Amino acid sequence: MSFLRSITVTAASLMLAVAAAHAAPKVVKKVPPDFPAEASKKGISTGVVKAKLNIEADGKVSSVEILEAEPKRVFDRAVTAALMEWKFEPGEKASHEVKLVFKNED
C-alpha cells in the first residue's frame, strides 16, 4: 500500500524540564507515522505536529502529548501511535519534544 507514500518526518529535538547540562536522549528506533487515509480523503496533503514524549529510564516512551498541530486533530492519532513505538538509549527519565512534518506527494 502507499499510505507511507512520501512522508517526510523531521525530528527537531528540544529538551523540556531537564537541566541544560543534559544532552537530548538518543533515539535508537524511529517509527514513521502512517499518512492518515482520512487526510487524503479530505484533500489534506501536508501537516506539522509538535509532540512531547515522556521517556522512562529503560528508554521506552510512556506517553505522548500533542502540543501543536496544523491542521488540528488530523495527524494526532498517527503521530501518537508511531511515537509510542520509538525507543531511546536507557538513562534517566526525560521529556523530549519532536516536530513531525507530513508531506503526501502523489
N, C-alpha and C positions, 0 to 999 in steps of 0.2 A: 504494500500500500504506500501511498505517497503523502500520508499525513505529516511526515517529517520532511516534506518537500525540500524546503531550504530554510530551516530555522537557524537564524543567526543568534547564538547565545553568547552574550558578552557578560562576563562576570567582573564587575567593578567592585573591588573589595574595600570595605571600610570597617574598622573595629568600632564596636559600641560598648560602652560601660567597661572598658578594660584600660588599664594604665598605658600610657603612650609607649612605655619601655617594652611592652609585649609585642611580639610580631603577630601578624594575622595568622590564624590557623591555616595549615597547609592542606589543601584539598588533595585527596588521594583517589577519589572516584567521583566523577561528574556524570549525571544522567540528564540528557537534554529533555526538556518538556515536549510533549506532543503538541502540534498545532491543532487547536480545537476545531472539530468539524462545524460546530455552531458558528464560529468566527467566519469560516469560509462561506457558509450559507448566508450569512448577513453581509457578505462583501467586505469584511474586515481583513486586511492583508498585513497590517503592521500593529505593533503594540510594544509597550515597555512596562515592566513590572519591577518594583523595588521591594525586596523582602528581607526580613530579619530572621536569621536562623539561630536557634539555641542549640549549642553543641555540648554533648556530655563529655566527660573525661575519657571515655573509650573511643571518641571520635564519631559517634553516631549523632545524627540530628534528632533532637527530641521534639522540636516544634518549629513551625514556620508561621510568621506573621506577615501579611501583606501590608506594606507601609504606604505604597503609592501604586496606582495602576492607571494606564491610559491605553485604551478605553477601560473604564471601570468594569470590574467583575467578568470580563471576557476570558482572561487568561489565568485567573486566580487558581482554579482547581488544578489546571495542568502544571502550573508553577509549584504549587504546594506538593502535589504527588511526586514530581521529579526531585524537588529539593529534599524531601524526606528520604530519598534513596542515596543522597550524597554521603560520602564518608570523608573524614578528616583524620590527620595523624593524631593518635592519642596524646593527651596532655591535660591541661586544666580545662574546666568548664569555661565556655566562652560564648559570646554573642558575635554574630558576623552578619554583615549586610552584603547582599548581591543585587545586581541590576541585570535583568534578563531582557534582551531585545529580540522581538519576534519579527520575522520578515518572511512572508509567503510569496515566493517568486514563481508564479505559474505562467 
